Amino acid sequence: MSLQKLPLLFDRAIVALMSHARVTDAAKSINIAPETLRSWLKKPEFSAALDAAREEALSETINQLRLASQNAVKALSRNLRCGVPAAEIAAARAILDAILKPSGIPVEGGQTPLRIEIVYAPQVNINEP
């Protein structure tokens, strides 16, 4: 195999490793021997490139989650004022649950902040006269 083809194969191998749970499956998907792929994983330049690709993928996923969470908050905010009591209460509960959950981050003395308990209004049955 020519040395010029290796960088292209390295790129394909990185994509394959990120797309498959097992090295064997990743190797098969790009038509190389699993042993070859395992040997590449031991190369510092290859493993660094794989780590960088994984970090980039994780960063993109986090950005997508941030955007989705902003849209979720907007939807819940709309439902707070939609005129349907059951939907308004469900939205309020979801918002309060998200805000009032304990962070799990210890504060002074190793104590975890107490959860604030909220007593919700009973579920409104919109079918009642």
A tleap script that builds the chain and sets N, CA, C and O, in Angstrom:
source leaprc.protein.ff14SB
mol = sequence {
  NMET SER LEU GLN LYS LEU PRO LEU LEU PHE
  ASP ARG ALA ILE VAL ALA LEU MET SER HIE
  ALA ARG VAL THR ASP ALA ALA LYS SER ILE
  ASN ILE ALA PRO GLU THR LEU ARG SER TRP
  LEU LYS LYS PRO GLU PHE SER ALA ALA LEU
  ASP ALA ALA ARG GLU GLU ALA LEU SER GLU
  THR ILE ASN GLN LEU ARG LEU ALA SER GLN
  ASN ALA VAL LYS ALA LEU SER ARG ASN LEU
  ARG CYS GLY VAL PRO ALA ALA GLU ILE ALA
  ALA ALA ARG ALA ILE LEU ASP ALA ILE LEU
  LYS PRO SER GLY ILE PRO VAL GLU GLY GLY
  GLN THR PRO LEU ARG ILE GLU ILE VAL TYR
  ALA PRO GLN VAL ASN ILE ASN GLU CPRO
}
set mol.1.N position { 0.848 -1.165 0.000 }
set mol.1.CA position { 0.000 0.000 0.000 }
set mol.1.C position { 0.896 1.230 0.000 }
set mol.1.O position { 1.886 1.285 0.729 }
set mol.2.N position { 0.547 2.216 -0.818 }
set mol.2.CA position { 1.394 3.412 -0.906 }
set mol.2.C position { 1.212 4.278 0.333 }
set mol.2.O position { 0.159 4.266 0.971 }
set mol.3.N position { 2.254 5.027 0.658 }
set mol.3.CA position { 2.197 5.913 1.808 }
set mol.3.C position { 1.187 7.042 1.608 }
set mol.3.O position { 0.652 7.574 2.581 }
set mol.4.N position { 0.923 7.413 0.347 }
set mol.4.CA position { -0.024 8.490 0.078 }
set mol.4.C position { -1.454 8.087 0.431 }
set mol.4.O position { -2.277 8.947 0.746 }
set mol.5.N position { -1.756 6.797 0.381 }
set mol.5.CA position { -3.100 6.338 0.682 }
set mol.5.C position { -3.362 6.243 2.185 }
set mol.5.O position { -4.517 6.233 2.611 }
set mol.6.N position { -2.294 6.174 2.995 }
set mol.6.CA position { -2.477 6.009 4.434 }
set mol.6.C position { -3.272 7.143 5.080 }
set mol.6.O position { -4.187 6.844 5.847 }
set mol.7.N position { -2.985 8.437 4.822 }
set mol.7.CA position { -3.781 9.476 5.463 }
set mol.7.C position { -5.279 9.353 5.147 }
set mol.7.O position { -6.115 9.571 6.024 }
set mol.8.N position { -5.619 9.007 3.907 }
set mol.8.CA position { -7.018 8.831 3.542 }
set mol.8.C position { -7.608 7.640 4.296 }
set mol.8.O position { -8.736 7.712 4.783 }
set mol.9.N position { -6.857 6.555 4.394 }
set mol.9.CA position { -7.331 5.389 5.145 }
set mol.9.C position { -7.446 5.687 6.630 }
set mol.9.O position { -8.360 5.199 7.295 }
set mol.10.N position { -6.515 6.495 7.159 }
set mol.10.CA position { -6.606 6.898 8.563 }
set mol.10.C position { -7.914 7.654 8.803 }
set mol.10.O position { -8.614 7.393 9.782 }
set mol.11.N position { -8.244 8.590 7.909 }
set mol.11.CA position { -9.496 9.350 8.039 }
set mol.11.C position { -10.697 8.422 7.979 }
set mol.11.O position { -11.626 8.550 8.776 }
set mol.12.N position { -10.680 7.499 7.048 }
set mol.12.CA position { -11.794 6.546 6.937 }
set mol.12.C position { -11.874 5.657 8.168 }
set mol.12.O position { -12.967 5.318 8.621 }
set mol.13.N position { -10.718 5.278 8.713 }
set mol.13.CA position { -10.689 4.430 9.906 }
set mol.13.C position { -11.262 5.175 11.110 }
set mol.13.O position { -11.967 4.581 11.926 }
set mol.14.N position { -10.969 6.448 11.225 }
set mol.14.CA position { -11.498 7.252 12.330 }
set mol.14.C position { -13.019 7.328 12.235 }
set mol.14.O position { -13.715 7.152 13.234 }
set mol.15.N position { -13.529 7.587 11.051 }
set mol.15.CA position { -14.985 7.631 10.850 }
set mol.15.C position { -15.591 6.272 11.180 }
set mol.15.O position { -16.637 6.195 11.824 }
set mol.16.N position { -14.941 5.213 10.745 }
set mol.16.CA position { -15.446 3.863 11.001 }
set mol.16.C position { -15.460 3.552 12.494 }
set mol.16.O position { -16.420 2.969 12.997 }
set mol.17.N position { -14.417 3.930 13.193 }
set mol.17.CA position { -14.359 3.677 14.640 }
set mol.17.C position { -15.440 4.458 15.384 }
set mol.17.O position { -15.968 3.991 16.393 }
set mol.18.N position { -15.759 5.629 14.890 }
set mol.18.CA position { -16.795 6.432 15.539 }
set mol.18.C position { -18.194 5.948 15.184 }
set mol.18.O position { -19.168 6.309 15.844 }
set mol.19.N position { -18.289 5.135 14.145 }
set mol.19.CA position { -19.592 4.655 13.676 }
set mol.19.C position { -19.903 3.225 14.106 }
set mol.19.O position { -21.034 2.764 13.956 }
set mol.20.N position { -18.921 2.531 14.633 }
set mol.20.CA position { -19.105 1.128 15.010 }
set mol.20.C position { -18.669 0.917 16.457 }
set mol.20.O position { -17.740 1.568 16.935 }
set mol.21.N position { -19.336 0.017 17.138 }
set mol.21.CA position { -19.030 -0.254 18.541 }
set mol.21.C position { -17.776 -1.114 18.707 }
set mol.21.O position { -17.110 -1.047 19.740 }
set mol.22.N position { -17.457 -1.917 17.701 }
set mol.22.CA position { -16.322 -2.833 17.819 }
set mol.22.C position { -15.276 -2.542 16.743 }
set mol.22.O position { -15.607 -2.175 15.615 }
set mol.23.N position { -14.026 -2.712 17.113 }
set mol.23.CA position { -12.922 -2.511 16.173 }
set mol.23.C position { -13.069 -3.437 14.973 }
set mol.23.O position { -12.814 -3.038 13.837 }
set mol.24.N position { -13.480 -4.672 15.230 }
set mol.24.CA position { -13.650 -5.643 14.150 }
set mol.24.C position { -14.658 -5.141 13.109 }
set mol.24.O position { -14.424 -5.243 11.905 }
set mol.25.N position { -15.769 -4.604 13.584 }
set mol.25.CA position { -16.790 -4.102 12.663 }
set mol.25.C position { -16.305 -2.868 11.917 }
set mol.25.O position { -16.584 -2.706 10.729 }
set mol.26.N position { -15.582 -2.001 12.610 }
set mol.26.CA position { -15.034 -0.806 11.966 }
set mol.26.C position { -14.045 -1.201 10.871 }
set mol.26.O position { -14.081 -0.653 9.769 }
set mol.27.N position { -13.175 -2.142 11.173 }
set mol.27.CA position { -12.185 -2.597 10.188 }
set mol.27.C position { -12.869 -3.214 8.978 }
set mol.27.O position { -12.499 -2.934 7.838 }
set mol.28.N position { -13.853 -4.044 9.225 }
set mol.28.CA position { -14.574 -4.700 8.134 }
set mol.28.C position { -15.240 -3.660 7.220 }
set mol.28.O position { -15.269 -3.828 6.001 }
set mol.29.N position { -15.773 -2.584 7.819 }
set mol.29.CA position { -16.495 -1.580 7.033 }
set mol.29.C position { -15.596 -0.831 6.059 }
set mol.29.O position { -16.075 -0.276 5.071 }
set mol.30.N position { -14.284 -0.813 6.335 }
set mol.30.CA position { -13.362 -0.131 5.416 }
set mol.30.C position { -12.387 -1.105 4.747 }
set mol.30.O position { -11.380 -0.706 4.161 }
set mol.31.N position { -12.714 -2.367 4.853 }
set mol.31.CA position { -11.954 -3.428 4.176 }
set mol.31.C position { -10.482 -3.489 4.568 }
set mol.31.O position { -9.599 -3.606 3.718 }
set mol.32.N position { -10.239 -3.405 5.884 }
set mol.32.CA position { -8.883 -3.656 6.367 }
set mol.32.C position { -8.972 -4.704 7.465 }
set mol.32.O position { -10.046 -4.951 8.014 }
set mol.33.N position { -7.850 -5.312 7.777 }
set mol.33.CA position { -7.804 -6.339 8.817 }
set mol.33.C position { -7.948 -5.684 10.188 }
set mol.33.O position { -7.385 -4.615 10.422 }
set mol.34.N position { -8.686 -6.305 11.086 }
set mol.34.CA position { -8.814 -5.755 12.442 }
set mol.34.C position { -7.457 -5.543 13.123 }
set mol.34.O position { -7.283 -4.591 13.884 }
set mol.35.N position { -6.508 -6.425 12.849 }
set mol.35.CA position { -5.174 -6.292 13.441 }
set mol.35.C position { -4.503 -5.000 12.983 }
set mol.35.O position { -3.800 -4.343 13.752 }
set mol.36.N position { -4.731 -4.648 11.721 }
set mol.36.CA position { -4.162 -3.403 11.192 }
set mol.36.C position { -4.739 -2.214 11.949 }
set mol.36.O position { -4.008 -1.316 12.367 }
set mol.37.N position { -6.042 -2.217 12.118 }
set mol.37.CA position { -6.696 -1.112 12.824 }
set mol.37.C position { -6.226 -1.047 14.276 }
set mol.37.O position { -6.000 0.041 14.806 }
set mol.38.N position { -6.082 -2.189 14.909 }
set mol.38.CA position { -5.583 -2.205 16.290 }
set mol.38.C position { -4.157 -1.652 16.366 }
set mol.38.O position { -3.809 -0.967 17.328 }
set mol.39.N position { -3.341 -1.943 15.367 }
set mol.39.CA position { -1.970 -1.418 15.373 }
set mol.39.C position { -1.975 0.097 15.173 }
set mol.39.O position { -1.155 0.801 15.761 }
set mol.40.N position { -2.895 0.601 14.348 }
set mol.40.CA position { -3.008 2.049 14.160 }
set mol.40.C position { -3.432 2.735 15.457 }
set mol.40.O position { -2.981 3.840 15.759 }
set mol.41.N position { -4.303 2.071 16.220 }
set mol.41.CA position { -4.760 2.649 17.489 }
set mol.41.C position { -3.612 2.850 18.471 }
set mol.41.O position { -3.716 3.667 19.386 }
set mol.42.N position { -2.528 2.120 18.291 }
set mol.42.CA position { -1.356 2.252 19.161 }
set mol.42.C position { -0.436 3.388 18.719 }
set mol.42.O position { 0.475 3.770 19.454 }
set mol.43.N position { -0.669 3.927 17.522 }
set mol.43.CA position { 0.162 5.021 17.012 }
set mol.43.C position { -0.317 6.335 17.626 }
set mol.43.O position { -1.503 6.657 17.545 }
set mol.44.N position { 0.591 7.096 18.237 }
set mol.44.CA position { 0.186 8.346 18.896 }
set mol.44.C position { -0.527 9.328 17.962 }
set mol.44.O position { -1.496 9.971 18.364 }
set mol.45.N position { -0.053 9.445 16.727 }
set mol.45.CA position { -0.684 10.407 15.810 }
set mol.45.C position { -2.101 9.976 15.424 }
set mol.45.O position { -2.983 10.815 15.241 }
set mol.46.N position { -2.312 8.664 15.303 }
set mol.46.CA position { -3.648 8.163 14.976 }
set mol.46.C position { -4.587 8.310 16.169 }
set mol.46.O position { -5.712 8.787 16.021 }
set mol.47.N position { -4.130 7.901 17.347 }
set mol.47.CA position { -4.999 7.995 18.522 }
set mol.47.C position { -5.301 9.453 18.859 }
set mol.47.O position { -6.391 9.753 19.346 }
set mol.48.N position { -4.357 10.366 18.611 }
set mol.48.CA position { -4.618 11.798 18.838 }
set mol.48.C position { -5.679 12.312 17.866 }
set mol.48.O position { -6.557 13.085 18.248 }
set mol.49.N position { -5.591 11.882 16.617 }
set mol.49.CA position { -6.590 12.301 15.628 }
set mol.49.C position { -7.965 11.733 15.976 }
set mol.49.O position { -8.977 12.413 15.803 }
set mol.50.N position { -8.009 10.495 16.462 }
set mol.50.CA position { -9.274 9.888 16.879 }
set mol.50.C position { -9.852 10.634 18.083 }
set mol.50.O position { -11.051 10.908 18.127 }
set mol.51.N position { -9.006 10.960 19.051 }
set mol.51.CA position { -9.465 11.719 20.219 }
set mol.51.C position { -10.017 13.080 19.811 }
set mol.51.O position { -11.034 13.524 20.344 }
set mol.52.N position { -9.353 13.742 18.868 }
set mol.52.CA position { -9.812 15.055 18.400 }
set mol.52.C position { -11.163 14.938 17.696 }
set mol.52.O position { -12.037 15.787 17.873 }
set mol.53.N position { -11.327 13.897 16.907 }
set mol.53.CA position { -12.599 13.688 16.212 }
set mol.53.C position { -13.712 13.402 17.208 }
set mol.53.O position { -14.827 13.901 17.055 }
set mol.54.N position { -13.421 12.614 18.209 }
set mol.54.CA position { -14.424 12.319 19.242 }
set mol.54.C position { -14.798 13.580 20.010 }
set mol.54.O position { -15.971 13.808 20.302 }
set mol.55.N position { -13.800 14.398 20.336 }
set mol.55.CA position { -14.044 15.652 21.055 }
set mol.55.C position { -14.913 16.590 20.223 }
set mol.55.O position { -15.818 17.239 20.749 }
set mol.56.N position { -14.637 16.657 18.937 }
set mol.56.CA position { -15.440 17.502 18.047 }
set mol.56.C position { -16.884 16.995 17.971 }
set mol.56.O position { -17.826 17.787 17.998 }
set mol.57.N position { -17.047 15.691 17.877 }
set mol.57.CA position { -18.392 15.108 17.825 }
set mol.57.C position { -19.145 15.380 19.133 }
set mol.57.O position { -20.333 15.701 19.110 }
set mol.58.N position { -18.465 15.253 20.253 }
set mol.58.CA position { -19.083 15.525 21.548 }
set mol.58.C position { -19.483 16.991 21.659 }
set mol.58.O position { -20.570 17.305 22.144 }
set mol.59.N position { -18.620 17.878 21.219 }
set mol.59.CA position { -18.916 19.308 21.254 }
set mol.59.C position { -20.140 19.635 20.409 }
set mol.59.O position { -20.983 20.432 20.820 }
set mol.60.N position { -20.243 19.031 19.244 }
set mol.60.CA position { -21.396 19.248 18.369 }
set mol.60.C position { -22.670 18.718 19.019 }
set mol.60.O position { -23.720 19.355 18.936 }
set mol.61.N position { -22.584 17.576 19.655 }
set mol.61.CA position { -23.741 17.008 20.342 }
set mol.61.C position { -24.203 17.931 21.473 }
set mol.61.O position { -25.401 18.156 21.644 }
set mol.62.N position { -23.260 18.458 22.234 }
set mol.62.CA position { -23.601 19.370 23.321 }
set mol.62.C position { -24.268 20.630 22.775 }
set mol.62.O position { -25.234 21.120 23.359 }
set mol.63.N position { -23.768 21.153 21.673 }
set mol.63.CA position { -24.387 22.330 21.056 }
set mol.63.C position { -25.813 22.035 20.602 }
set mol.63.O position { -26.704 22.870 20.761 }
set mol.64.N position { -26.029 20.854 20.039 }
set mol.64.CA position { -27.380 20.474 19.614 }
set mol.64.C position { -28.312 20.341 20.812 }
set mol.64.O position { -29.476 20.736 20.737 }
set mol.65.N position { -27.816 19.792 21.909 }
set mol.65.CA position { -28.622 19.667 23.123 }
set mol.65.C position { -28.969 21.039 23.700 }
set mol.65.O position { -30.079 21.250 24.187 }
set mol.66.N position { -28.012 21.970 23.643 }
set mol.66.CA position { -28.293 23.326 24.119 }
set mol.66.C position { -29.419 23.961 23.309 }
set mol.66.O position { -30.333 24.565 23.870 }
set mol.67.N position { -29.346 23.823 22.002 }
set mol.67.CA position { -30.383 24.383 21.140 }
set mol.67.C position { -31.725 23.719 21.412 }
set mol.67.O position { -32.748 24.396 21.510 }
set mol.68.N position { -31.722 22.412 21.532 }
set mol.68.CA position { -32.967 21.682 21.805 }
set mol.68.C position { -33.545 22.094 23.154 }
set mol.68.O position { -34.763 22.216 23.290 }
set mol.69.N position { -32.694 22.308 24.149 }
set mol.69.CA position { -33.201 22.703 25.466 }
set mol.69.C position { -33.796 24.107 25.414 }
set mol.69.O position { -34.779 24.384 26.100 }
set mol.70.N position { -33.219 24.987 24.617 }
set mol.70.CA position { -33.800 26.328 24.456 }
set mol.70.C position { -35.180 26.232 23.821 }
set mol.70.O position { -36.110 26.924 24.235 }
set mol.71.N position { -35.309 25.379 22.824 }
set mol.71.CA position { -36.613 25.190 22.179 }
set mol.71.C position { -37.616 24.556 23.135 }
set mol.71.O position { -38.803 24.881 23.099 }
set mol.72.N position { -37.145 23.658 23.983 }
set mol.72.CA position { -38.028 23.018 24.962 }
set mol.72.C position { -38.550 24.047 25.963 }
set mol.72.O position { -39.728 24.025 26.320 }
set mol.73.N position { -37.685 24.938 26.413 }
set mol.73.CA position { -38.109 25.979 27.345 }
set mol.73.C position { -39.122 26.908 26.680 }
set mol.73.O position { -40.100 27.315 27.308 }
set mol.74.N position { -38.893 27.239 25.428 }
set mol.74.CA position { -39.853 28.083 24.705 }
set mol.74.C position { -41.215 27.397 24.601 }
set mol.74.O position { -42.253 28.036 24.778 }
set mol.75.N position { -41.206 26.103 24.315 }
set mol.75.CA position { -42.468 25.359 24.213 }
set mol.75.C position { -43.179 25.317 25.561 }
set mol.75.O position { -44.391 25.516 25.632 }
set mol.76.N position { -42.428 25.059 26.628 }
set mol.76.CA position { -43.045 25.048 27.952 }
set mol.76.C position { -43.589 26.427 28.313 }
set mol.76.O position { -44.664 26.536 28.903 }
set mol.77.N position { -42.857 27.472 27.963 }
set mol.77.CA position { -43.319 28.832 28.241 }
set mol.77.C position { -44.618 29.137 27.509 }
set mol.77.O position { -45.517 29.763 28.070 }
set mol.78.N position { -44.720 28.699 26.265 }
set mol.78.CA position { -45.973 28.884 25.517 }
set mol.78.C position { -47.119 28.159 26.205 }
set mol.78.O position { -48.232 28.677 26.299 }
set mol.79.N position { -46.829 26.941 26.688 }
set mol.79.CA position { -47.877 26.151 27.333 }
set mol.79.C position { -48.320 26.736 28.670 }
set mol.79.O position { -49.421 26.437 29.132 }
set mol.80.N position { -47.492 27.558 29.295 }
set mol.80.CA position { -47.894 28.196 30.546 }
set mol.80.C position { -49.077 29.139 30.333 }
set mol.80.O position { -49.832 29.418 31.264 }
set mol.81.N position { -49.232 29.623 29.115 }
set mol.81.CA position { -50.268 30.611 28.804 }
set mol.81.C position { -51.196 30.152 27.687 }
set mol.81.O position { -51.767 30.982 26.980 }
set mol.82.N position { -51.353 28.846 27.519 }
set mol.82.CA position { -52.116 28.337 26.381 }
set mol.82.C position { -53.620 28.319 26.604 }
set mol.82.O position { -54.379 28.134 25.653 }
set mol.83.N position { -54.066 28.506 27.841 }
set mol.83.CA position { -55.497 28.506 28.113 }
set mol.83.C position { -56.072 27.139 28.444 }
set mol.83.O position { -57.267 27.024 28.717 }
set mol.84.N position { -55.250 26.109 28.426 }
set mol.84.CA position { -55.704 24.764 28.802 }
set mol.84.C position { -55.064 24.454 30.159 }
set mol.84.O position { -53.864 24.189 30.238 }
set mol.85.N position { -55.878 24.490 31.232 }
set mol.85.CA position { -55.306 24.335 32.577 }
set mol.85.C position { -54.402 23.112 32.744 }
set mol.85.O position { -53.341 23.220 33.360 }
set mol.86.N position { -54.791 21.968 32.218 }
set mol.86.CA position { -53.961 20.765 32.378 }
set mol.86.C position { -52.594 20.951 31.721 }
set mol.86.O position { -51.580 20.546 32.289 }
set mol.87.N position { -52.551 21.552 30.547 }
set mol.87.CA position { -51.283 21.802 29.858 }
set mol.87.C position { -50.465 22.846 30.601 }
set mol.87.O position { -49.243 22.728 30.689 }
set mol.88.N position { -51.126 23.865 31.134 }
set mol.88.CA position { -50.422 24.905 31.880 }
set mol.88.C position { -49.784 24.332 33.145 }
set mol.88.O position { -48.642 24.655 33.471 }
set mol.89.N position { -50.537 23.470 33.863 }
set mol.89.CA position { -50.002 22.850 35.074 }
set mol.89.C position { -48.851 21.907 34.731 }
set mol.89.O position { -47.836 21.888 35.427 }
set mol.90.N position { -49.002 21.132 33.668 }
set mol.90.CA position { -47.919 20.214 33.258 }
set mol.90.C position { -46.658 20.989 32.909 }
set mol.90.O position { -45.557 20.575 33.270 }
set mol.91.N position { -46.809 22.111 32.210 }
set mol.91.CA position { -45.650 22.934 31.857 }
set mol.91.C position { -45.012 23.518 33.106 }
set mol.91.O position { -43.789 23.523 33.242 }
set mol.92.N position { -45.847 24.013 34.021 }
set mol.92.CA position { -45.324 24.580 35.264 }
set mol.92.C position { -44.560 23.527 36.060 }
set mol.92.O position { -43.483 23.803 36.588 }
set mol.93.N position { -45.115 22.325 36.145 }
set mol.93.CA position { -44.436 21.240 36.858 }
set mol.93.C position { -43.090 20.921 36.222 }
set mol.93.O position { -42.089 20.758 36.920 }
set mol.94.N position { -43.070 20.835 34.911 }
set mol.94.CA position { -41.819 20.502 34.218 }
set mol.94.C position { -40.756 21.564 34.478 }
set mol.94.O position { -39.590 21.244 34.709 }
set mol.95.N position { -41.166 22.817 34.438 }
set mol.95.CA position { -40.209 23.905 34.672 }
set mol.95.C position { -39.714 23.881 36.109 }
set mol.95.O position { -38.513 23.980 36.358 }
set mol.96.N position { -40.638 23.751 37.055 }
set mol.96.CA position { -40.234 23.726 38.462 }
set mol.96.C position { -39.370 22.514 38.774 }
set mol.96.O position { -38.399 22.628 39.522 }
set mol.97.N position { -39.702 21.364 38.218 }
set mol.97.CA position { -38.872 20.175 38.432 }
set mol.97.C position { -37.448 20.398 37.935 }
set mol.97.O position { -36.482 20.007 38.591 }
set mol.98.N position { -37.329 21.029 36.773 }
set mol.98.CA position { -35.998 21.269 36.209 }
set mol.98.C position { -35.204 22.251 37.058 }
set mol.98.O position { -33.995 22.094 37.230 }
set mol.99.N position { -35.868 23.245 37.578 }
set mol.99.CA position { -35.179 24.278 38.358 }
set mol.99.C position { -34.863 23.807 39.773 }
set mol.99.O position { -33.805 24.134 40.312 }
set mol.100.N position { -35.758 23.053 40.373 }
set mol.100.CA position { -35.635 22.739 41.788 }
set mol.100.C position { -34.934 21.424 42.097 }
set mol.100.O position { -34.755 21.086 43.267 }
set mol.101.N position { -34.534 20.678 41.075 }
set mol.101.CA position { -33.792 19.441 41.345 }
set mol.101.C position { -32.470 19.805 42.015 }
set mol.101.O position { -31.861 20.823 41.687 }
set mol.102.N position { -32.032 18.971 42.951 }
set mol.102.CA position { -30.744 19.274 43.587 }
set mol.102.C position { -29.621 19.149 42.570 }
set mol.102.O position { -29.666 18.315 41.666 }
set mol.103.N position { -28.633 19.981 42.735 }
set mol.103.CA position { -27.517 19.971 41.795 }
set mol.103.C position { -26.600 18.791 42.027 }
set mol.103.O position { -25.906 18.354 41.108 }
set mol.104.N position { -26.588 18.267 43.245 }
set mol.104.CA position { -25.661 17.179 43.565 }
set mol.104.C position { -24.254 17.679 43.802 }
set mol.104.O position { -23.344 16.891 44.058 }
set mol.105.N position { -24.071 18.991 43.718 }
set mol.105.CA position { -22.755 19.576 43.953 }
set mol.105.C position { -22.637 19.876 45.448 }
set mol.105.O position { -23.441 20.637 45.988 }
set mol.106.N position { -21.660 19.296 46.112 }
set mol.106.CA position { -21.524 19.550 47.546 }
set mol.106.C position { -21.230 21.019 47.819 }
set mol.106.O position { -20.513 21.676 47.065 }
set mol.107.N position { -21.797 21.520 48.910 }
set mol.107.CA position { -21.489 22.875 49.344 }
set mol.107.C position { -20.590 22.765 50.564 }
set mol.107.O position { -20.078 21.683 50.850 }
set mol.108.N position { -20.388 23.841 51.278 }
set mol.108.CA position { -19.489 23.828 52.433 }
set mol.108.C position { -19.775 22.659 53.359 }
set mol.108.O position { -20.935 22.345 53.629 }
set mol.109.N position { -18.744 22.027 53.836 }
set mol.109.CA position { -18.890 20.922 54.769 }
set mol.109.C position { -19.338 19.622 54.120 }
set mol.109.O position { -19.702 18.678 54.821 }
set mol.110.N position { -19.318 19.557 52.774 }
set mol.110.CA position { -19.701 18.342 52.081 }
set mol.110.C position { -21.194 18.094 52.037 }
set mol.110.O position { -21.628 17.018 51.627 }
set mol.111.N position { -21.990 19.070 52.453 }
set mol.111.CA position { -23.440 18.919 52.448 }
set mol.111.C position { -23.988 19.169 51.051 }
set mol.111.O position { -23.508 20.047 50.334 }
set mol.112.N position { -24.988 18.397 50.673 }
set mol.112.CA position { -25.688 18.624 49.415 }
set mol.112.C position { -26.904 19.496 49.719 }
set mol.112.O position { -27.614 19.234 50.690 }
set mol.113.N position { -27.162 20.535 48.905 }
set mol.113.CA position { -28.302 21.401 49.182 }
set mol.113.C position { -29.600 20.597 49.275 }
set mol.113.O position { -29.810 19.640 48.530 }
set mol.114.N position { -30.464 21.007 50.204 }
set mol.114.CA position { -31.750 20.334 50.370 }
set mol.114.C position { -32.637 20.631 49.173 }
set mol.114.O position { -32.584 21.718 48.597 }
set mol.115.N position { -33.437 19.669 48.815 }
set mol.115.CA position { -34.409 19.863 47.745 }
set mol.115.C position { -35.589 20.639 48.301 }
set mol.115.O position { -36.077 20.349 49.394 }
set mol.116.N position { -36.035 21.608 47.559 }
set mol.116.CA position { -37.213 22.362 47.942 }
set mol.116.C position { -38.409 21.588 47.426 }
set mol.116.O position { -38.523 21.334 46.227 }
set mol.117.N position { -39.292 21.218 48.322 }
set mol.117.CA position { -40.475 20.459 47.935 }
set mol.117.C position { -41.607 21.413 47.608 }
set mol.117.O position { -41.886 22.341 48.368 }
set mol.118.N position { -42.247 21.188 46.494 }
set mol.118.CA position { -43.364 22.001 46.059 }
set mol.118.C position { -44.617 21.133 46.074 }
set mol.118.O position { -44.604 20.001 45.591 }
set mol.119.N position { -45.685 21.667 46.625 }
set mol.119.CA position { -46.965 20.966 46.593 }
set mol.119.C position { -47.730 21.545 45.419 }
set mol.119.O position { -48.047 22.734 45.384 }
set mol.120.N position { -48.017 20.682 44.462 }
set mol.120.CA position { -48.704 21.116 43.260 }
set mol.120.C position { -50.216 21.119 43.461 }
set mol.120.O position { -50.755 20.377 44.282 }
set mol.121.N position { -50.870 21.956 42.707 }
set mol.121.CA position { -52.345 21.950 42.697 }
set mol.121.C position { -52.790 20.621 42.113 }
set mol.121.O position { -52.087 20.041 41.285 }
set mol.122.N position { -53.955 20.130 42.537 }
set mol.122.CA position { -54.420 18.865 41.975 }
set mol.122.C position { -54.625 19.000 40.479 }
set mol.122.O position { -54.902 20.086 39.969 }
set mol.123.N position { -54.484 17.881 39.783 }
set mol.123.CA position { -54.677 17.866 38.331 }
set mol.123.C position { -56.098 18.346 38.008 }
set mol.123.O position { -57.069 17.899 38.619 }
set mol.124.N position { -56.198 19.229 37.074 }
set mol.124.CA position { -57.498 19.764 36.668 }
set mol.124.C position { -58.080 18.875 35.606 }
set mol.124.O position { -57.412 18.569 34.618 }
set mol.125.N position { -59.303 18.457 35.787 }
set mol.125.CA position { -59.992 17.664 34.781 }
set mol.125.C position { -60.795 18.613 33.905 }
set mol.125.O position { -61.797 19.175 34.347 }
set mol.126.N position { -60.356 18.792 32.664 }
set mol.126.CA position { -61.000 19.771 31.795 }
set mol.126.C position { -62.352 19.281 31.280 }
set mol.126.O position { -63.089 20.044 30.656 }
set mol.127.N position { -62.684 18.011 31.537 }
set mol.127.CA position { -63.966 17.461 31.083 }
set mol.127.C position { -65.074 17.637 32.100 }
set mol.127.O position { -66.236 17.357 31.806 }
set mol.128.N position { -64.726 18.104 33.304 }
set mol.128.CA position { -65.751 18.304 34.331 }
set mol.128.C position { -66.553 19.564 34.024 }
set mol.128.O position { -66.005 20.538 33.507 }
set mol.129.N position { -67.874 19.550 34.345 }
set mol.129.CA position { -68.693 20.743 34.063 }
set mol.129.C position { -68.346 21.901 34.955 }
set mol.129.O position { -68.945 22.970 34.840 }
savepdb mol mol.pdb
quit
